[in-house]
Structure formats: C-alpha cells, structure tokens
Amino acid sequence: MSRDLPPLNALRAFEATARLDSVSRAADELHVTHGAISRHLKALEEALGTALFVREGRGLTLTPAGRRLHEAADAAFVPLRQAWSELRRRPQHAPLVLGCPGSVLARWMIPRLDRLARERPDLKLHLSASETTPDAALTGLDAALLIAQAPWPAEWQVHVLATERIGPVISPRAADFARLREASPRALLEVPLLHTQSRPQAWADWASRNGVDAAALTLGTGFDHLYYLLEAAQAGLGVAIAPEPLVAEDLAAGRLVAPWGFVETEAKWVLVERKRAGDPRVLRLAQWLREALAT
C-alpha cells in the first residue's frame, strides 16, 4: 500500500461503508461482494495499525480514526461526484448558458457577439436575460455577467472584469441640452432626473463623488429597467445616469453626451460561476470580457 494514499478501491469501499453504515449496502452500491468490501476494510486497518469500525449490535460505528478518515474521504468524494455528474449531463457541444441583465444583453453583449465569434470561435453562448440577481446556485445557468457589489454568495467563484464607471448622459435633443452641457455638475440640482428602480442609489453615488448634495437632487420619471431609462434619454426626455460601457456607442455616435464624465463606484463588472464547477469556457470568456471592457 502506498505511503501517501490508500488504494482507490479500498478508499471507495471504506467511504461507502461509512456513509451507508453497512458493509452489505456498500457492496450493493459498488456492485461487489460482501467479502470484497470486508477485505478492503481489513487492508486499510492493517496499514494504519488501528481499527476503523467497531460493531455495535447489528450496526457499525466509526472509531475516532475512522471518523477522521471518513471526513477526509467525504471532502474528496462529494465534489468529485458533483463534478462527474455535471460533466455527464453536459452535452459535448452544448453552449455555455450565460445570464445577464437585459440592459447589458441588449446594449453591450449583443453588439459584440460578432466580435466574440471572430475572436473566440470556440465559445458558443446561450444568453438568458433577467433583471433579478441569480440565486446562489445559479439555477439554470453556467455563469452570469453582472454589475454588482460585494459581498458575493459563498457558493460563487467571482472573476472581476472591471470597475464600474457611471455618469450622467443627455441627448442633444433635450430642451436643456445647450445650457446643461456647459454647466457645472451642480446644475443637475435644478432639473428632474431620469432614474431606474434597478439602480436606486446610482444618482446618490455619482453626486457623492462630484461634490453635489445627493439629498438635494430631484428625481423625475422612473423606469423599471436601465434599458428603458436610456431609451428615454436618447429621446431627449431628460438627464439619465448610466454605466459607461452601456452608452459608449451612443457617445461615439453623438446620440448622447456625457458633459460631466464618469466616476468609479464600489461596484464591479463580474463573471460568476459555481465554485468547483471547473468549466474552462468560463475562464476563456472572462479573459475576453476583460479585453472587451478595456477597449
């Protein structure tokens, strides 16, 4: 027997016996004989020089050494079973199911799908839009692209992509455009501001970083989603607040203007997956997203 690790078959026999509290049930699960399980357990006990089980009545009870070995075996086999199950369920060429807010999907991901296809032809995505934060298990998703702030669920592996930058934007079609584009940030205290329920603190975050009294801001028309907020801004209905990447193309085309620039917040662009999921596509996607956000 190896000095570093016990034989895998013996360890499987021990783990199943400890988990099922029965040599017979362990034999049935592993499709071997009762005698084979007993021989594996005896070999482990002889190698360790101590008993792993004691018989009490018709059942088995782990000794202190047995409990210690079972804890270690359980810590190894549980994630191994989970990973194996996930890999068996995953079709060979199935797309990576990526969740993201609808505004990020419509205004940032979709315009870049051609670039993704050219630069990462091996990454096939199925995009799923949702305005609610995914649950800790990322149910129905392989990964999620989010603009969010720590702390994160303990079950997530978080790949930080970029720091969020937000700023006010206004359309040249807006009635106050000529006056506001030359004014200081304090001029926004004089106008009702477009806002969204999905980011209720966005205006306050921006104001605190620009020397503006957040309590003195006046919120005007509100929208459920950021996508509609930005559509309203493009239509000239007022000043909106937005993450820089989501309005970059509008700024370049002149549909929107950002007279006061953008400031960093505590939030991050992140790509999250389940810990120990081990999907190499997520790492490749994270690298591509970092590059895309940087440009």
C-alpha positions in Angstrom: 0.0 0.0 0.0 1.3 3.5 -0.9 2.7 5.6 1.9 0.9 8.7 0.5 -2.6 7.5 -0.4 -4.6 4.3 0.1 -5.7 2.3 -3.0 -8.7 4.0 -4.5 -10.8 0.8 -4.4 -10.2 0.4 -0.7 -11.0 4.0 0.0 -14.2 3.8 -2.0 -15.2 0.7 -0.1 -14.5 2.4 3.2 -16.3 5.7 2.2 -19.4 3.8 1.1 -19.5 1.6 4.2 -19.1 4.7 6.5 -21.8 6.6 4.6 -24.3 3.8 4.4 -23.4 2.3 7.8 -23.4 -1.2 6.3 -21.0 -3.5 4.6 -23.8 -5.1 2.7 -25.3 -1.9 1.4 -21.8 -0.7 0.4 -21.3 -4.0 -1.5 -24.6 -3.4 -3.3 -23.8 0.1 -4.3 -20.3 -0.7 -5.6 -21.5 -4.0 -7.3 -19.0 -6.2 -5.5 -19.3 -8.9 -2.9 -19.7 -8.5 0.9 -16.3 -10.3 1.2 -14.6 -7.9 -1.2 -15.7 -4.9 1.0 -14.5 -6.7 4.2 -11.1 -7.4 2.6 -10.6 -3.7 1.6 -11.5 -2.6 5.1 -9.2 -5.1 6.7 -6.3 -4.0 4.5 -6.9 -0.3 5.4 -6.9 -1.2 9.2 -3.8 -3.3 8.9 -2.0 -0.5 7.0 -3.0 2.1 9.7 -2.5 -0.3 12.6 -5.8 0.7 14.1 -9.5 -0.2 13.8 -11.8 2.0 11.6 -15.1 0.5 12.8 -16.4 -1.3 15.9 -19.5 -3.4 15.7 -22.4 -2.4 18.0 -25.3 -4.8 17.8 -26.2 -5.3 14.1 -24.6 -2.0 13.0 -21.2 -0.4 12.6 -19.8 2.6 14.4 -16.7 4.6 13.3 -13.8 4.8 15.7 -12.0 8.2 16.1 -9.6 7.2 13.4 -12.5 6.1 11.2 -14.3 9.4 11.7 -11.1 11.3 10.7 -10.6 9.2 7.6 -14.3 9.5 6.7 -14.2 13.3 6.9 -11.3 13.4 4.5 -12.8 10.9 2.1 -16.2 12.7 2.2 -14.4 16.0 1.4 -12.8 14.4 -1.6 -15.7 12.3 -3.0 -18.6 14.8 -2.7 -17.1 17.4 -5.1 -15.8 14.6 -7.3 -19.3 13.1 -7.6 -20.8 16.5 -8.3 -18.3 17.4 -11.0 -18.7 14.0 -12.6 -22.5 14.3 -12.6 -22.3 17.8 -14.2 -19.9 16.7 -16.9 -22.1 13.7 -17.7 -25.1 15.9 -18.0 -23.4 18.5 -20.2 -23.8 17.7 -23.9 -20.5 17.6 -25.7 -21.1 20.7 -27.8 -23.7 22.5 -25.7 -23.5 26.3 -25.5 -22.5 28.0 -22.3 -25.6 29.3 -20.7 -24.8 32.9 -19.7 -27.2 35.0 -17.6 -27.1 38.8 -17.6 -29.4 41.8 -17.1 -31.5 42.7 -20.1 -29.9 46.1 -20.4 -26.4 44.6 -20.5 -27.6 42.0 -23.0 -29.2 44.5 -25.3 -26.8 47.4 -25.1 -23.4 45.7 -24.6 -23.4 41.9 -25.3 -25.5 41.7 -28.5 -23.5 44.5 -30.3 -20.3 42.5 -29.6 -21.4 39.0 -30.5 -19.8 39.3 -33.9 -16.5 40.2 -32.3 -16.8 37.3 -29.9 -17.5 34.9 -32.7 -14.4 36.2 -34.6 -12.0 36.2 -31.6 -13.3 33.2 -29.7 -15.0 30.8 -32.2 -14.7 28.1 -29.6 -17.2 29.9 -27.2 -20.8 29.2 -28.0 -23.2 31.1 -25.8 -26.9 30.8 -25.0 -27.8 34.2 -23.5 -30.5 34.4 -20.8 -31.8 37.8 -19.7 -33.0 38.5 -16.2 -33.4 41.7 -14.1 -33.1 39.8 -10.8 -29.9 38.7 -9.3 -29.3 35.0 -9.8 -29.7 32.7 -6.8 -26.6 31.3 -5.1 -26.9 28.0 -7.0 -27.0 29.9 -10.4 -30.0 27.7 -11.2 -30.3 27.1 -14.9 -27.1 29.0 -15.7 -23.4 28.0 -16.3 -22.3 31.6 -15.5 -23.7 35.1 -15.1 -22.4 38.5 -16.1 -23.3 41.1 -13.6 -22.6 44.7 -12.5 -22.7 44.2 -8.7 -21.0 44.9 -5.4 -19.5 42.6 -2.9 -20.2 40.6 -0.7 -20.9 37.7 -3.0 -22.6 34.4 -2.2 -20.1 31.9 -0.7 -21.1 29.4 -3.4 -19.8 31.6 -6.3 -16.4 31.8 -7.9 -16.1 35.5 -8.9 -14.0 36.7 -11.8 -13.6 40.5 -11.5 -13.6 42.1 -15.0 -13.6 45.8 -14.5 -14.6 48.6 -12.0 -18.0 50.2 -12.8 -17.9 53.8 -14.0 -21.1 55.8 -14.1 -22.0 59.3 -15.3 -24.9 61.5 -16.4 -25.8 61.4 -20.1 -28.1 63.7 -22.1 -29.3 63.8 -25.7 -28.7 66.8 -27.9 -32.4 66.7 -28.5 -33.2 67.5 -24.8 -34.7 71.0 -24.2 -32.0 71.9 -21.6 -29.0 70.5 -23.6 -27.3 73.7 -24.7 -27.4 75.1 -21.1 -26.5 72.0 -19.2 -23.6 70.9 -21.4 -21.6 74.0 -20.3 -22.8 74.0 -16.7 -21.1 72.5 -13.6 -22.5 69.3 -12.0 -24.4 71.4 -9.5 -26.7 72.4 -12.4 -28.3 69.0 -12.1 -29.9 70.1 -8.8 -32.2 72.3 -11.0 -33.7 69.6 -13.2 -35.7 66.5 -12.6 -33.5 63.4 -13.2 -34.4 60.2 -15.0 -33.7 57.2 -12.9 -34.2 53.4 -12.7 -35.6 51.2 -9.9 -32.8 48.6 -10.7 -30.1 51.0 -9.5 -31.8 53.3 -7.0 -28.5 54.6 -5.5 -26.8 55.4 -8.8 -27.6 59.2 -8.6 -26.5 59.4 -5.0 -23.3 57.5 -5.7 -22.5 59.9 -8.5 -23.4 63.0 -6.5 -21.2 62.0 -3.5 -18.2 61.7 -5.9 -18.8 65.1 -7.5 -19.3 67.4 -4.5 -23.1 67.5 -5.0 -25.6 67.2 -2.2 -27.4 63.9 -3.0 -30.3 64.9 -0.8 -30.9 68.0 -2.9 -31.3 66.0 -6.2 -34.8 65.8 -7.7 -35.8 62.5 -9.2 -38.2 62.8 -12.1 -39.6 59.9 -14.2 -38.5 56.5 -13.1 -38.2 53.3 -15.1 -38.1 49.6 -14.1 -35.1 48.8 -16.2 -32.0 50.6 -17.3 -32.7 49.8 -21.0 -35.8 51.9 -20.9 -34.1 54.7 -19.0 -31.5 55.0 -21.7 -34.1 54.9 -24.5 -35.9 57.8 -22.7 -32.6 59.7 -22.5 -32.0 59.2 -26.2 -35.5 60.5 -26.9 -34.5 63.8 -25.2 -36.7 63.4 -22.2 -34.0 64.4 -19.7 -30.7 63.5 -18.0 -30.1 59.8 -17.1 -27.3 58.1 -15.2 -25.6 55.1 -16.8 -22.6 52.7 -16.7 -20.1 54.0 -19.3 -19.8 50.7 -21.4 -23.6 50.7 -21.9 -23.5 54.2 -23.6 -20.1 54.1 -25.2 -21.5 53.6 -28.7 -24.2 56.3 -28.2 -21.5 58.7 -27.1 -19.3 57.9 -30.1 -22.3 58.3 -32.5 -23.4 61.6 -30.8 -26.8 60.3 -29.7 -25.8 61.0 -26.1 -23.3 63.3 -24.5 -21.6 63.0 -21.1 -20.8 66.6 -20.1 -19.5 65.7 -16.6 -17.7 62.5 -17.4 -17.8 59.2 -15.5 -16.6 58.2 -12.0 -15.7 54.9 -10.5 -18.1 53.3 -8.0 -17.7 50.4 -5.5 -19.5 48.1 -7.9 -17.7 45.7 -10.3 -18.4 44.1 -13.7 -18.0 40.4 -12.7 -18.4 37.0 -14.3 -19.6 34.4 -11.7 -19.8 30.7 -11.8 -20.4 28.0 -9.2 -17.3 27.1 -7.1 -15.5 24.0 -8.3 -17.6 23.9 -11.5 -14.4 23.6 -13.4 -15.7 24.8 -16.8 -12.7 26.1 -18.8 -15.0 28.0 -21.1 -15.8 30.4 -18.2 -12.1 31.4 -17.8 -11.8 32.0 -21.5 -15.0 34.1 -21.5 -13.7 36.1 -18.5 -10.5 36.9 -20.4 -12.4 38.0 -23.5 -14.8 40.1 -21.4 -11.9 41.9 -19.7 -10.4 42.8 -23.0 -13.7 43.9 -24.5 -14.5 46.1 -21.5 -11.0 47.6 -21.6 -11.5 48.7 -25.2 
